[in-house]
Amino acid sequence: MEYIIDRLGLEIAVCEAEDGSIVKVRAAELPIGAREGDVLTWEPEGWTVDREKSERRRDRVRRKLESLIE
């Protein structure tokens, strides 16, 4: 299952799952460099950031915002 980091604090990251549910994750468990909007997956070794999906998602959101202000 994939999760999106919605909010990232010093202690807790609030993530939204694919089904819309909210999951709280200890920020210390996230990979170094994880940031809001990143796509996470759970692996046996721990959380991983899917950089490619994260960038595609950011591009999609950026285009959507740009279309709203044009």
LOBA-704175 format. One record per residue (C-alpha): residue number from 1; residue in one letter; chain; x, y, z. Coordinates in nm, 2 decimals. Each point is the difference from the previous one (the first is absolute). Last residue first. Example, Ala and Ser with C-alpha at 12.3 -4.5 7.8 and 13.67 -1.06 7.14 Angstrom:
<nodes>
NODE num residuo cadena u v w
NODE 2 s A 1.37 -0.11 0.71
NODE 1 a A -0.14 -0.34 0.07
</nodes>
This chain:
<nodes>
NODE num residuo cadena u v w
NODE 70 e A -0.43 3.11 -1.55
NODE 69 i A -0.02 -0.04 0.38
NODE 68 l A -0.18 -0.33 0.00
NODE 67 s A 0.20 -0.16 -0.28
NODE 66 e A 0.32 0.08 0.19
NODE 65 l A -0.14 -0.19 0.31
NODE 64 k A -0.08 -0.31 -0.21
NODE 63 r A 0.34 0.01 -0.17
NODE 62 r A 0.17 0.02 0.34
NODE 61 v A -0.21 -0.29 0.14
NODE 60 r A 0.09 -0.22 -0.30
NODE 59 d A 0.37 0.09 0.03
NODE 58 r A 0.00 -0.07 0.37
NODE 57 r A -0.16 -0.34 -0.06
NODE 56 r A 0.25 -0.09 -0.27
NODE 55 e A 0.28 0.10 0.23
NODE 54 s A -0.13 -0.22 0.28
NODE 53 k A -0.06 -0.29 -0.23
NODE 52 e A 0.36 0.02 -0.12
NODE 51 r A 0.14 0.05 0.36
NODE 50 d A -0.18 -0.30 0.15
NODE 49 v A 0.09 0.06 0.36
NODE 48 t A 0.07 -0.31 0.21
NODE 47 w A -0.13 -0.09 0.34
NODE 46 g A 0.14 -0.30 0.19
NODE 45 e A 0.22 -0.31 -0.08
NODE 44 p A -0.30 -0.22 -0.07
NODE 43 e A -0.13 0.27 -0.24
NODE 42 w A -0.26 0.26 0.06
NODE 41 t A -0.06 0.24 -0.28
NODE 40 l A 0.02 0.38 0.01
NODE 39 v A -0.10 0.26 -0.26
NODE 38 d A 0.15 0.34 0.09
NODE 37 g A -0.23 0.30 0.03
NODE 36 e A 0.15 0.13 0.32
NODE 35 r A 0.37 -0.09 0.03
NODE 34 a A 0.22 -0.30 0.03
NODE 33 g A 0.37 0.10 0.00
NODE 32 i A 0.12 -0.28 0.24
NODE 31 p A -0.24 -0.29 -0.03
NODE 30 l A -0.29 0.00 0.24
NODE 29 e A 0.01 -0.18 0.34
NODE 28 a A 0.12 0.31 0.19
NODE 27 a A -0.32 0.18 -0.12
NODE 26 r A -0.21 -0.25 0.20
NODE 25 v A -0.29 -0.09 -0.22
NODE 24 k A -0.36 0.10 0.03
NODE 23 v A -0.24 -0.16 -0.24
NODE 22 i A -0.31 0.16 -0.16
NODE 21 s A -0.25 -0.20 -0.21
NODE 20 g A -0.07 0.12 -0.35
NODE 19 d A 0.02 -0.35 -0.16
NODE 18 e A 0.33 0.08 -0.15
NODE 17 a A 0.14 0.09 0.34
NODE 16 e A 0.04 0.35 0.13
NODE 15 c A 0.30 0.08 0.22
NODE 14 v A 0.05 0.21 0.31
NODE 13 a A 0.36 0.01 0.09
NODE 12 i A 0.08 0.02 0.37
NODE 11 e A 0.30 0.12 0.21
NODE 10 l A 0.14 0.31 -0.16
NODE 9 g A -0.30 0.05 -0.22
NODE 8 l A -0.09 -0.11 -0.35
NODE 7 r A -0.35 0.05 -0.14
NODE 6 d A -0.16 -0.18 -0.29
NODE 5 i A 0.26 -0.26 -0.07
NODE 4 i A -0.17 -0.22 -0.27
NODE 3 y A -0.04 -0.37 0.06
NODE 2 e A 0.02 -0.30 -0.23
NODE 1 m A -0.12 -0.35 0.07
</nodes>
